[in-house]
């Protein structure tokens, strides 16, 4: 199975530029009710994933940010990411994708030039596995 079958293309993905501000991230994540979003650098390459936890740790460790207005001065590329969400190449094997989706809610997908082209969500992989199990259970058992 090709992982492109599961790809949610970039134009349908909520993502942020690594040059976006902390406030923009907070507002976008709140609007879409996401706990994590991919970051894309100025060259269109996957630059990591920013999470609610990353933003909360930044708030906790930077007292002057308690005023929401000050979050407009903090760029996402300057916020440490506590989890390293790995990406996969569009031609990767399903085994690699599955090993990542165990630990990540979504897996960013890149092309040959490391340009971000979309994500694969955990949900689609689990539904695929569920369908395989259903089909397997329908087959008669020969003893």
C-alpha positions as CSV (number, residue, x, y, z in Angstrom):
1,X,0.0,0.0,0.0
2,X,1.3,3.4,-1.0
3,X,1.2,6.1,1.8
4,X,0.0,8.6,-0.8
5,X,-3.4,6.8,-0.5
6,X,-3.7,8.2,3.0
7,X,-2.3,11.7,2.3
8,X,-4.3,14.8,3.3
9,X,-2.8,17.3,0.9
10,X,-1.2,20.5,2.1
11,X,-4.0,22.7,0.8
12,X,-6.4,20.9,3.2
13,X,-4.0,21.0,6.2
14,X,-3.9,23.6,9.0
15,X,-0.2,24.5,9.3
16,X,1.8,27.6,10.3
17,X,4.9,29.3,9.0
18,X,7.8,29.1,11.4
19,X,7.8,32.9,11.2
20,X,4.3,33.1,12.5
21,X,3.8,34.5,16.0
22,X,2.9,32.7,19.2
23,X,-0.4,34.6,19.2
24,X,-1.2,33.4,15.7
25,X,-0.5,29.8,16.7
26,X,-2.7,30.1,19.9
27,X,-5.6,31.6,17.9
28,X,-5.4,29.1,15.0
29,X,-5.1,26.1,17.3
30,X,-8.1,27.4,19.4
31,X,-10.2,28.0,16.3
32,X,-9.6,24.5,14.9
33,X,-9.4,22.8,18.3
34,X,-6.0,21.2,17.4
35,X,-3.4,20.4,20.0
36,X,-0.5,20.4,17.4
37,X,0.1,21.8,13.9
38,X,3.0,21.4,11.5
39,X,5.5,24.2,11.0
40,X,6.7,25.1,7.5
41,X,9.9,27.2,7.0
42,X,10.2,30.0,4.4
43,X,11.4,27.4,1.8
44,X,8.2,25.3,2.2
45,X,10.1,22.6,4.1
46,X,8.8,20.8,7.2
47,X,10.3,22.5,10.2
48,X,8.7,20.6,13.0
49,X,5.4,20.5,14.9
50,X,4.3,23.1,17.5
51,X,2.2,21.7,20.3
52,X,0.0,23.2,23.0
53,X,2.6,22.0,25.4
54,X,5.4,23.9,23.7
55,X,3.3,27.1,23.9
56,X,2.4,26.5,27.6
57,X,6.0,25.9,28.5
58,X,7.0,29.1,26.7
59,X,4.3,31.0,28.7
60,X,5.4,29.4,32.0
61,X,9.1,30.2,31.4
62,X,8.6,33.7,30.1
63,X,6.7,35.8,32.7
64,X,6.4,38.9,30.4
65,X,4.2,36.8,28.1
66,X,1.4,36.7,30.6
67,X,0.0,39.6,28.7
68,X,-1.4,38.1,25.5
69,X,-0.3,41.1,23.5
70,X,3.3,40.2,24.1
71,X,2.8,36.9,22.4
72,X,2.7,38.8,19.1
73,X,6.5,39.4,19.5
74,X,7.5,35.7,19.8
75,X,8.1,33.8,16.6
76,X,7.4,30.1,16.5
77,X,10.8,29.3,15.3
78,X,12.1,30.6,18.6
79,X,10.0,28.3,20.7
80,X,11.6,25.0,21.7
81,X,9.7,22.0,20.5
82,X,9.6,19.3,23.2
83,X,8.6,16.5,20.9
84,X,10.3,15.7,17.7
85,X,7.6,14.7,15.3
86,X,9.3,13.0,12.4
87,X,8.2,13.3,8.8
88,X,8.2,10.6,6.1
89,X,9.0,10.7,2.4
90,X,6.1,10.2,0.1
91,X,7.7,6.9,-1.2
92,X,8.2,5.5,2.3
93,X,7.0,2.0,3.2
94,X,3.8,1.5,5.3
95,X,5.9,0.0,8.1
96,X,7.7,3.3,8.6
97,X,4.5,5.2,8.6
98,X,2.8,2.9,11.1
99,X,5.8,3.1,13.4
100,X,5.5,6.9,13.5
101,X,1.8,7.1,13.8
102,X,2.0,5.0,17.0
103,X,3.6,8.0,18.6
104,X,2.2,10.9,16.6
105,X,-1.4,12.0,15.9
106,X,-0.3,12.8,12.4
107,X,2.8,12.2,10.3
108,X,4.0,15.1,8.0
109,X,4.9,13.9,4.5
110,X,7.6,15.5,2.3
111,X,8.7,15.1,-1.3
112,X,12.2,14.5,-2.7
113,X,13.3,18.1,-1.9
114,X,11.9,17.8,1.7
115,X,9.1,20.1,0.8
116,X,6.0,19.7,2.9
117,X,3.2,18.2,0.9
118,X,0.7,17.1,3.5
119,X,0.0,14.8,6.4
120,X,-1.2,11.3,7.2
121,X,-3.5,11.3,10.2
122,X,-3.5,8.4,12.7
123,X,-7.3,8.0,12.2
124,X,-7.0,6.9,8.6
125,X,-4.3,4.4,9.5
126,X,-6.4,2.9,12.3
127,X,-9.4,2.7,10.0
128,X,-7.3,1.0,7.4
129,X,-6.1,-1.6,9.9
130,X,-9.6,-2.1,11.3
131,X,-10.8,-2.9,7.7
132,X,-8.0,-5.4,7.3
133,X,-9.0,-7.1,10.6
134,X,-12.7,-7.2,9.5
135,X,-11.8,-8.8,6.2
136,X,-9.5,-11.3,8.0
137,X,-12.2,-12.2,10.4
138,X,-14.7,-12.9,7.6
139,X,-12.5,-15.6,6.0
140,X,-13.4,-19.1,7.0
141,X,-10.8,-20.9,9.1
142,X,-9.6,-24.2,7.7
143,X,-8.4,-26.8,10.2
